[in-house]
Amino acid sequence: MKKLLIAAAIIAISISCKEEKRQSVAEVKNVSDSIPNSNASKPFVWEGANIYFLLTDRFNNGNPDNDINYERDEETGELRGFMGGDIQGITKKIEEGYFTDLGVNAIWFTPVVEQIHGGTDEGTGMTYGYHGYWTKDWTALDPNFGTKKDLENLVKTAHKNGIRVLLDVVLNHTGPVTEKDPVWPSDWVRTEPVCQFSTYENTTSCTLVNNLPDIRTETDEAVGIPDALLAKWKKEGRLSNELDELQLFFERTGYSRAPRFYIIKWLTDYVNDYGIDGFRVDTVKHSTEQAWAELYKEASYAFETWKKKHPDQILDNNPFYMVGEVYNYGISGGREFDFGDKKVDYYNYGFKGLINFELKYDAQSRDYEKVFKKYHELLNTKLKGKSVLNYLTSHDDGNPFDKERKTPYYDANILLLTPGASQIYYGDESSRNLIIPGTQGDATLRSFMNWGELDSIPEKQNILKHWQKLGQFRNNHPAIGAGDHNMLSAKPYVFSRSYSNDDFKDKVVVGLDLPKGKKEIKVKGFFGDGTKLLDTFSNTEVEVKNGKVSLDNDYDMVLLELKE
């Protein structure tokens, strides 16, 4: 399979090179560049990141020897058991250049800490913790996903390839109770009532669903370590080490031994030990907001500590990054999420960005300018200095955009060109099927990555190539996600993006829904006459004359950048 992918990539590059044309246009009129070219190195900005989100168990199986552990081999509901994906599988795809070719500069994968050993049926069929959100032990990795050495290697490999790593973290609940997994002590968790989601109180001090014990993140009362956890550590020969580390943590911080502080310590250890670049935080609105500020404080401390120990491995000077899942938050809400009886500004509690549940609705308008202008204005007013993470499909959104995968090219355009950070959900770029017969609930969104289709179906390869072109353009130009947006022409639709930060300046022009064949792109007032540009979509050099450039090809899109 790997050889076929490499061969396909070589053929695609060869064809692209043969199609290259040298073109220029007439007309003369001097127009000064609004932002001059910059030779400064391209910065990475989280506000415009291109983040790839994947389910660890469903992406790539790098080590078949770890596929079954803890006798988790009972028959499950459709797509509700472990399927073999692991940390090594992610690392192999980094090494193969899959993410680089897609323009990805950060990877977020579902939690890899040790999951409950048993399974449970929440009404959708027998289910194991393949998704990573049912924690049994925050201090250990689940052997189905890999080892801490595997995680260390993944982070190092990602960093060598200029890719950041986001760890998916859960602070507000343990895994369900099963015959193999006892409930945590009552001073650690509540097991009722079930959340009603109509007020702040009945959203934060409750269980998300039945049999999902909720951590008492609001309390400052000291608690002891659960006996079951102590026994587990002792059996594994690491009891004294874990206790010593906790003692040092609480002495340094002065925190009480309340439940949330234990978990904060355990989660930030992965930052301290491996240089994790950021957290994607699960179920944000189901814990008190102060817990997130404390998590961010300790993660930042751990990140800076790691940097001091590993000066040769530092990618840049960006601080630790946190993006939160406040379910149903939309960019139009600005900095506040409304619980009905209370509004909370989560950006004040350590979050640089929140996942934006609104783009999937905005995309339905099929009006690029309406969406781009809206997002640019909000990000430069209500959300100035902050950001959102846009998505179209995800692992637990049962109403994704284009669920039937009918418009994969438009999907790429609207996701990767909308201001803000972008989240590619694994398989968006390959039209992985989101409608799987026999599944119940969100399992239909979580099939194994369709590598076989990418190897064998030409249209899937064409779709991937389109996503790659846009992804690389976005990665190469912070202006796309974090820059200023201006429409240059309504018909044909052409817009500019510009970004300036210290000595670095970036500017691009994009045209969408253009006529195939001959086309003129107006760039007057943005690129001056005589400026040499490269249309990266067709790999064609052009020159600005009389305020425009001309192209003659079969594409309906242009991605113009300054020619180096």
C-alpha positions in Angstrom: 0.0 0.0 0.0 2.8 2.4 0.9 4.5 1.8 -2.4 1.3 2.5 -4.3 0.8 5.8 -2.5 4.3 6.9 -3.2 4.0 5.9 -6.8 0.7 7.8 -7.1 2.3 10.9 -5.6 5.2 10.7 -8.1 2.9 10.4 -11.0 0.8 13.3 -9.8 3.9 15.5 -9.4 5.1 14.5 -12.9 1.7 15.4 -14.5 1.6 18.7 -12.6 5.1 19.6 -13.9 4.1 18.8 -17.5 1.1 21.1 -17.2 3.1 24.1 -16.0 2.7 27.1 -18.2 4.5 30.4 -18.4 2.1 33.2 -18.9 1.8 37.0 -18.6 -0.7 39.6 -19.4 -0.8 43.0 -21.0 -1.9 46.5 -19.8 0.3 48.9 -17.9 -0.4 50.9 -14.8 1.7 51.1 -11.7 0.1 49.9 -8.5 2.1 49.7 -5.3 2.0 46.5 -3.2 0.0 47.2 -0.1 2.4 44.9 1.8 5.9 44.4 0.5 7.4 40.9 0.2 9.1 39.5 3.2 12.2 37.4 3.5 11.6 36.6 7.2 10.9 33.0 8.1 7.3 31.9 8.1 5.9 31.9 11.7 3.5 29.3 13.0 0.3 30.8 14.4 -2.3 28.8 16.2 -5.0 31.2 15.0 -4.6 29.9 11.5 -3.4 26.3 12.2 -4.4 23.4 10.0 -5.2 20.7 12.6 -5.8 17.0 11.7 -8.1 15.2 14.1 -8.2 11.4 14.2 -9.4 8.6 16.4 -6.2 6.8 17.5 -7.9 3.4 17.2 -9.3 4.0 13.7 -6.5 5.7 11.8 -3.6 3.3 11.1 -2.5 0.0 12.7 1.3 0.3 13.2 1.6 -2.6 15.6 -0.8 -5.6 15.2 0.8 -7.2 18.3 -1.0 -4.8 20.6 -4.5 -5.2 19.2 -6.1 -7.2 22.1 -5.5 -6.5 25.8 -7.3 -7.1 29.1 -9.4 -9.8 27.4 -11.4 -7.1 25.6 -12.6 -9.6 23.0 -16.3 -9.9 23.5 -18.6 -9.3 20.6 -19.5 -5.6 20.4 -22.0 -3.4 18.6 -21.0 -2.4 15.0 -17.8 -0.3 15.1 -17.8 -0.3 19.0 -14.8 -2.4 19.7 -11.1 -1.9 19.2 -9.9 -2.1 15.6 -6.1 -1.9 15.9 -5.2 1.8 15.3 -2.4 3.0 17.5 0.3 5.5 18.2 2.9 3.7 16.0 0.4 3.9 13.1 0.2 7.7 13.4 4.0 8.0 13.6 4.4 5.9 10.4 2.1 8.2 8.5 4.1 11.2 9.7 7.2 9.5 8.4 5.6 8.7 5.1 4.8 12.4 4.7 1.0 12.0 4.6 0.4 14.9 6.9 3.0 17.1 5.3 1.5 16.5 1.9 -1.9 17.6 3.3 -0.5 20.8 4.8 -1.2 19.7 8.3 0.8 21.5 11.0 -0.8 20.1 14.1 -2.2 16.6 14.9 -4.9 16.1 17.5 -5.6 12.4 18.4 -8.1 11.0 20.8 -6.9 10.2 24.4 -4.4 7.4 24.8 -4.5 7.0 28.6 -5.5 3.6 30.0 -9.2 2.8 29.4 -11.6 0.8 31.4 -10.9 -2.9 31.0 -14.5 -4.0 30.7 -17.3 -2.9 28.3 -20.7 -1.4 28.7 -23.9 -0.9 26.7 -25.3 2.6 26.8 -28.2 1.7 24.6 -26.2 1.5 21.4 -24.6 -1.9 21.8 -21.8 -3.4 23.8 -18.9 -0.9 23.7 -15.3 -0.8 24.8 -13.3 2.4 25.4 -11.7 2.4 21.9 -12.4 6.1 21.6 -10.2 7.0 24.6 -12.7 8.9 26.7 -13.3 6.3 29.4 -10.3 6.7 31.6 -9.3 4.1 34.2 -5.8 5.4 35.0 -4.5 8.9 33.9 -0.9 7.9 34.7 -0.7 5.0 32.2 -1.2 4.6 28.5 -3.5 2.0 27.2 -1.6 -0.9 25.6 -4.0 -1.0 22.7 -2.7 2.4 21.8 0.9 1.9 22.6 3.6 2.7 25.2 5.0 5.9 26.6 8.1 5.3 24.4 5.7 5.2 21.4 4.3 8.5 22.4 7.7 10.0 22.9 8.7 8.9 19.5 5.6 10.3 17.9 6.2 13.7 19.4 9.8 13.7 18.3 8.9 12.6 14.8 6.1 15.2 14.5 8.4 18.0 15.7 11.1 17.0 13.2 8.5 17.4 10.5 7.3 20.8 11.8 4.1 19.4 13.2 2.7 20.2 16.6 1.0 17.6 18.8 -2.3 18.2 20.7 -3.2 15.7 23.4 -6.9 15.2 23.9 -7.6 15.4 27.7 -10.6 14.5 29.9 -10.8 16.1 33.3 -14.5 15.9 34.2 -15.3 12.2 34.2 -13.9 8.7 34.7 -14.9 5.7 32.6 -18.1 3.8 33.2 -18.5 1.3 36.0 -18.2 -2.3 34.9 -17.5 -5.7 36.6 -13.8 -5.0 35.9 -13.9 -1.3 36.7 -15.2 -0.3 40.1 -16.6 3.2 40.7 -14.2 5.8 42.2 -14.9 6.9 45.8 -17.8 9.2 46.5 -15.5 12.0 47.5 -14.0 11.9 44.0 -17.1 11.5 41.9 -20.8 11.9 41.8 -23.0 9.3 40.1 -26.2 11.4 39.9 -28.1 13.4 38.9 -27.9 13.1 35.1 -27.3 16.5 33.4 -30.4 18.4 32.1 -28.4 21.1 30.2 -30.9 23.9 31.0 -28.9 25.8 33.6 -25.2 26.3 34.7 -25.8 24.1 37.7 -27.5 21.2 36.0 -24.8 21.2 33.3 -21.7 21.3 35.5 -22.7 19.4 38.7 -24.1 16.2 37.2 -23.2 13.2 35.1 -23.2 13.6 31.3 -25.1 10.3 30.9 -26.0 7.4 33.2 -23.0 5.4 34.4 -20.4 8.0 33.6 -19.2 9.1 37.1 -18.5 12.9 37.2 -15.3 14.2 38.8 -16.1 16.7 41.6 -14.0 19.4 40.0 -15.7 22.1 42.1 -14.5 20.9 45.5 -11.3 22.0 47.2 -11.6 19.3 49.9 -8.6 17.0 50.1 -9.2 13.4 49.2 -7.0 10.2 49.3 -6.0 8.2 46.3 -8.5 5.5 45.5 -7.6 2.1 47.0 -8.1 0.4 43.6 -5.5 2.8 42.0 -3.0 2.3 44.8 -3.3 -1.5 44.4 -2.9 -1.2 40.7 0.3 0.9 41.0 1.7 -1.5 43.6 1.0 -4.5 41.3 2.8 -2.7 38.5 5.8 -1.8 40.7 5.4 2.0 40.5 3.6 2.9 43.7 6.4 4.6 45.5 7.4 6.6 42.4 3.8 7.8 41.8 3.4 8.8 45.5 6.8 10.6 45.5 5.9 12.6 42.4 2.5 13.6 43.9 4.2 14.8 47.0 6.6 17.0 45.0 3.8 18.4 43.0 1.6 19.4 45.9 4.6 20.8 47.8 5.6 23.0 44.8 2.1 24.2 43.9 0.5 24.5 47.4 -2.8 23.1 46.0 -5.0 21.0 48.2 -5.3 17.4 47.3 -8.6 17.9 45.7 -9.6 15.5 42.8 -9.0 18.0 40.0 -5.5 18.7 41.1 -4.5 15.1 41.0 -5.7 14.8 37.5 -4.1 18.1 36.5 -0.8 16.8 37.7 -1.3 13.5 35.8 -2.3 15.2 32.6 0.5 17.8 32.6 3.1 15.1 33.2 2.8 14.3 29.5 3.7 17.9 28.6 6.6 17.9 31.1 7.9 14.5 29.9 7.4 14.7 26.1 6.9 18.3 25.0 3.2 18.1 24.1 2.4 21.4 22.4 -1.2 21.8 23.5 -4.4 20.3 24.8 -7.7 19.8 23.1 -10.0 19.8 26.2 -13.0 17.6 26.2 -16.4 18.5 27.7 -15.4 21.9 28.8 -18.7 23.2 30.0 -19.2 20.3 32.4 -16.5 21.4 34.8 -16.1 24.7 36.7 -14.2 27.2 34.6 -11.6 27.7 37.3 -10.4 24.2 36.8 -9.4 25.1 33.2 -7.4 28.1 34.3 -5.5 25.8 36.8 -4.9 23.2 34.1 -3.6 25.9 31.7 -1.3 27.3 34.4 0.3 23.9 35.2 0.5 22.9 31.5 2.3 26.1 30.7 4.7 25.5 33.6 5.3 22.0 32.4 5.8 23.2 28.8 8.4 25.8 29.8 10.2 23.3 32.0 10.4 20.9 29.0 11.7 23.6 26.8 14.5 24.4 29.3 15.5 20.8 29.3 15.3 20.4 25.5 16.5 23.6 23.9 17.5 21.8 20.8 13.9 20.5 20.2 12.0 23.7 20.6 9.9 24.5 17.5 9.2 28.2 18.2 8.3 30.6 21.0 4.6 29.9 21.0 3.1 29.4 24.5 1.2 26.3 25.4 -2.0 26.0 23.5 -5.4 25.0 24.7 -8.6 24.7 22.5 -11.8 23.7 24.2 -14.9 21.7 23.3 -17.8 23.7 24.6 -20.5 21.7 23.0 -22.7 23.9 20.7 -20.5 27.0 21.0 -20.7 29.1 17.9 -18.5 31.9 16.7 -21.4 34.3 16.7 -21.5 34.1 20.5 -18.2 35.9 20.6 -16.3 35.2 23.8 -19.3 34.0 25.9 -21.2 30.8 26.1 -24.8 31.1 27.3 -26.1 28.5 29.8 -29.5 30.1 29.9 -29.1 31.5 33.4 -25.4 32.4 33.2 -22.8 33.4 30.6 -19.2 32.2 30.8 -16.2 33.6 28.9 -14.0 30.5 28.6 -11.3 32.5 26.8 -10.6 34.1 30.2 -9.6 30.7 31.6 -6.7 29.5 29.5 -8.3 28.8 26.1 -6.8 30.4 23.0 -9.6 28.9 20.9 -12.9 27.1 21.1 -14.3 24.5 18.7 -16.8 26.3 16.4 -20.0 24.3 15.9 -21.4 27.0 13.6 -19.4 26.6 10.3 -21.4 23.5 9.3 -24.5 25.7 9.2 -22.8 28.7 7.6 -21.5 26.4 4.9 -25.0 25.6 3.8 -25.4 29.1 2.2 -22.9 28.1 -0.5 -21.9 31.8 -0.3 -18.1 32.1 0.2 -18.0 35.8 0.7 -20.8 35.8 3.2 -19.0 33.3 5.3 -15.5 34.7 4.9 -16.5 38.3 5.7 -18.5 37.2 8.7 -15.6 35.2 10.2 -13.1 37.9 9.5 -15.2 40.6 11.2 -15.9 38.5 14.3 -12.3 37.4 14.7 -11.2 41.0 14.5 -13.8 42.4 16.9 -15.4 40.2 19.5 -12.7 37.6 19.3 -9.7 39.9 18.7 -6.5 38.1 19.9 -8.4 34.8 20.2 -9.5 32.2 17.6 -11.9 29.4 16.8 -11.4 25.9 15.4 -13.7 25.4 12.5 -14.9 21.9 11.4 -17.5 20.3 9.1 -17.5 16.8 10.4 -16.4 15.3 13.7 -16.5 12.2 15.9 -19.6 13.0 18.0 -21.6 15.4 15.8 -24.4 13.3 14.5 -25.4 16.0 12.0 -22.2 16.8 10.1 -22.1 18.9 6.9 -22.2 16.8 3.8 -22.7 13.5 5.6 -23.2 11.8 2.3 -19.9 13.1 0.9 -21.6 14.6 -2.2 -19.5 17.9 -2.3 -15.9 17.0 -1.2 -14.3 19.8 -3.3 -16.6 22.5 -1.9 -16.1 21.0 1.6 -12.3 21.5 1.2 -12.7 25.1 0.0 -15.1 26.3 2.7 -13.2 24.6 5.5 -9.6 25.4 4.5 -10.2 28.9 3.3 -12.5 30.2 6.1 -10.7 32.5 8.6 -9.7 30.8 11.9 -8.0 27.5 12.5 -9.2 24.5 10.6 -9.9 20.9 11.8 -9.7 18.2 9.2 -11.5 15.1 10.6 -9.7 12.0 9.4 -11.2 10.9 6.1 -12.6 14.3 5.1 -9.8 14.5 2.6 -10.7 11.0 1.2 -14.5 11.1 1.5 -14.5 8.3 4.1 -18.0 7.0 4.4 -20.0 8.5 7.3 -23.1 6.3 6.8 -22.3 2.7 8.0 -25.1 0.2 7.9 -25.7 -1.5 11.3 -24.2 1.2 13.4 -26.0 3.0 16.2 -25.3 6.6 17.4 -21.9 8.2 16.7 -20.2 4.9 15.7 -21.2 5.6 12.1 -18.8 8.5 12.1 -15.9 6.4 13.3 -15.1 3.8 10.6 -11.5 2.8 10.0 -9.6 5.2 7.7 -10.2 4.2 4.1 -6.6 3.6 3.0 -7.7 0.8 0.6 -10.0 3.2 -1.3 -7.2 5.8 -1.6 -5.0 3.1 -3.1 -7.5 1.9 -5.7 -10.2 4.6 -6.6 -9.0 7.4 -8.9 -11.8 9.8 -7.8 -10.7 9.4 -4.1 -7.2 10.2 -5.2 -8.4 13.3 -7.1 -10.3 14.5 -4.0 -7.2 14.0 -1.8 -5.1 15.9 -4.3 -7.5 18.8 -4.1 -7.3 18.8 -0.3 -3.5 18.6 -0.4 -3.2 21.7 -2.7 -5.4 23.8 -0.4 -3.9 22.4 2.8 -0.3 23.1 1.6 -1.4 26.6 0.6 -2.9 27.3 3.9 0.1 25.9 5.8 2.5 28.0 3.7 0.5 31.2 4.3 -0.6 32.3 7.8 -2.6 35.0 5.9 -5.3 32.4 5.0 -6.3 31.6 8.5 -5.1 34.5 10.5 -4.9 37.4 8.0 -7.2 40.2 6.9 -9.8 39.3 4.3 -10.9 41.6 1.5 -13.0 40.8 -1.6 -11.4 42.1 -4.8 -14.0 41.0 -7.2 -17.6 39.6 -6.8 -17.8 38.0 -10.3 -15.6 36.2 -10.8 -15.2 35.8 -7.0 -11.6 36.8 -6.0 -10.4 37.8 -2.5 -7.1 38.7 -0.9 -5.7 37.8 2.5 -2.8 39.6 4.2 -0.9 39.0 7.4 1.8 41.0 9.1 3.7 40.1 12.3 7.0 41.8 13.2 9.3 41.4 10.2 7.1 38.8 8.5 4.6 39.8 5.9 2.4 37.5 3.9 -0.2 38.2 1.2 -2.1 36.0 -1.2 -5.0 36.1 -3.7 -7.6 33.4 -4.2 -10.2 32.9 -6.9 -13.1 30.5 -6.6 -15.9 29.3 -9.0 -13.9 30.7 -11.9 -14.7 29.9 -15.6 -12.7 27.0 -16.9 -10.4 27.9 -19.9 -9.4 31.5 -20.2 -9.8 33.7 -17.1 -8.7 37.1 -15.8 -8.0 37.6 -12.1 -8.2 41.2 -10.8 -5.4 42.0 -8.3 -5.3 45.8 -8.7 -4.5 47.6 -5.5 -3.1 44.4 -3.9 -0.3 43.2 -6.2 1.5 45.9 -8.3 2.1 45.7 -12.0 5.3 43.7 -12.8 4.8 41.5 -9.8 5.6 37.9 -10.5 3.2 35.4 -9.0 2.7 31.7 -8.9 -0.7 30.0 -9.1 0.1 27.0 -6.9 -3.1 25.3 -7.9 -2.0 24.9 -11.5 1.7 25.4 -10.8 1.7 28.3 -13.3 3.9 31.4 -13.2 2.1 34.7 -14.1 2.9 38.4 -14.1 0.7 41.2 -13.1 0.0 43.7 -15.8 -2.6 46.4 -15.8 -3.9 45.2 -12.5 -4.7 41.6 -13.5 -3.3 38.3 -14.4 -4.6 35.8 -16.9 -4.7 32.0 -17.0 -5.8 29.4 -19.4 -6.5 26.0 -17.9 -9.3 23.6 -16.9 -9.4 24.6 -13.2 -12.0 26.8 -11.6 -9.7 28.0 -8.8 -6.5 30.0 -8.4 -4.2 30.2 -5.4 -1.8 33.1 -6.0 1.3 33.8 -4.0 4.4 35.9 -4.6 7.0 34.0 -6.8 10.2 33.4 -4.8 
